[in-house]
Amino acid sequence: MHIFHHISDELEKVNKLIYKNFFIRTGNINDYVKQDFNYLYINLRPALVLICHRLFSPVNQQAVALAAVLQFIFMASQVHVKLSENNPGQEEPIDIRTGYQFPVLVGDYLYGKFFTTLCDAGIVHYLKNMAELICTINKNGILILKNPDLAISNPTAYLEAIRGECAELLACGAYLGADLAGADSGSKDKLYHFGLNLGMALGLLSRGAPARQVNHYAATAESILQHLPPGKDKESLRDLLGLLTTENTEAERMVRMVV
C-alpha cells in the first residue's frame, strides 16, 4: 500500500531529516525504544503537511522541516503513551526498549527535536502552536488512560479526548502546511477541519469504535475534499478515507498501529 506514492521524493527528504536525528553519541535511539513501524505510521502525518502545502505552493525545505516536526511530536507522544499503558516503572524488562527509563528519555529527546528543527528551518514562529499541541495531546492521552470506561460513562467527554489526543495533531498539520504556503484563511480553515475529521475517524477506528461512528467523520472529511482542486493530492486523501471506512481486519490492524 503506497497511498502517497506521488510525493515519495518529498517524504524521503522528511524521513532522512528524521533519521539523521536518530543518531546520538551512544548509538541510535531505536536501540533504546521499541516502536511499531508501518507505512501509515511513518508517512501519514508528514504526507498531510506536504499535501496541504502543495495545494498552494511547491514543497520547500521549510515544508519538509515542518512535516518532520509533526512526526517528531507524534512519535514522542506514542513513546510516552505506550509507557503509561504497558509499564509502571517497577518491573525489570527483558528488553530495555520496553522498559521505563530509556523510553522516557527518548520521548523527551524527540520532543526536544521539534524545537531545534523549527529553529534550523527558520520557522520558529510556529513554536507556540506546537507547544500548545503537545500539551493538548498529553492532557487528553492521560485522561483516556485514567478513565478506561470514558466512552461509556461520558461519550461527549470521550470524543473530546479523542479530538485532543489524536485529531488535533492532524488538524494542526493540515492548517500549518497550508499556512506556510501562504494560503488564504478560508482554505486554511477548510483544511483544518479536514484534518480534524480525518483524525477523529482515525482515532476512533484505532480504539475499536463502531463503523457508523468512524464513517460519520470520514464522510464529513470527504465533503470537505469536494472543495479542493482535482489532482493526485486530492485523490490520495480520498484513498486514505477509503481505507478507514473499509470493513477489513487488515486495514483496521494497520490503523491501530498508527495511533
C-alpha positions, 0 to 999 in steps of 0.5 A: 500500500503506497497511498502517497506514492506521488510525493515519495521524493518529498517524504524521503527528504522528511524521513532522512531529516528524521533519521539523521536525528536518530543518531546520538553519541551512544548509538541510535535511539531505536536501540533504546525504544521499541516502536511499531513501524508501518507505512501509515505510521511513518508517512501519514502525518508528514504526507498531510503537511506536504499535501496541504502545502502543495495545494498552494505552493511547491514543497520547500525545505521549510515544508519538509522541516515542518512535516518532520516536526509533526512526526517528531511530536507524534512519535514522542507522544506514542513513546510516552503513551505506550509507557503509561499503558504497558509499564509502571516503572517497577518491573525489570524488562527483558528488553530495555526498549520496553522498559521505563527509563530509556523510553522516557528519555527518548520521548523527551529527546524527540520532543526536544527535536521539534524545537531545534528543527523549527529553529534550523528551518527558520520557522520558529514562529510556529513554536507556540502552536506546537507547544500548545499541541503537545500539551493538548495531546498529553492532557487528553492521552492521560485522561483516556488512560485514567478513565478506561470506561470514558466512552461509556460513562461520558461519550461527549467527554470521550470524543473530546479526548479523542479530538485532543489526543489524536485529531488535533495533531492532524488538524494542526498539520493540515492548517500549518502546511497550508499556512506556510504556503501562504494560503488564504484563511478560508482554505486554511480553515477548510483544511483544518477541519479536514484534518480534524475529521480525518483524525477523529475517524482515525482515532476512533477506528484505532480504539475499536469504535463502531463503523457508523461512528468512524464513517460519520467523520470520514464522510464529513472529511470527504465533503470537505475534499469536494472543495479542493482542486482535482489532482493526485493530492486530492485523490490520495486523501480520498484513498486514505478515507477509503481505507478507514471506512473499509470493513477489513481486519487488515486495514483496521490492524494497520490503523491501530498501529498508527495511533 
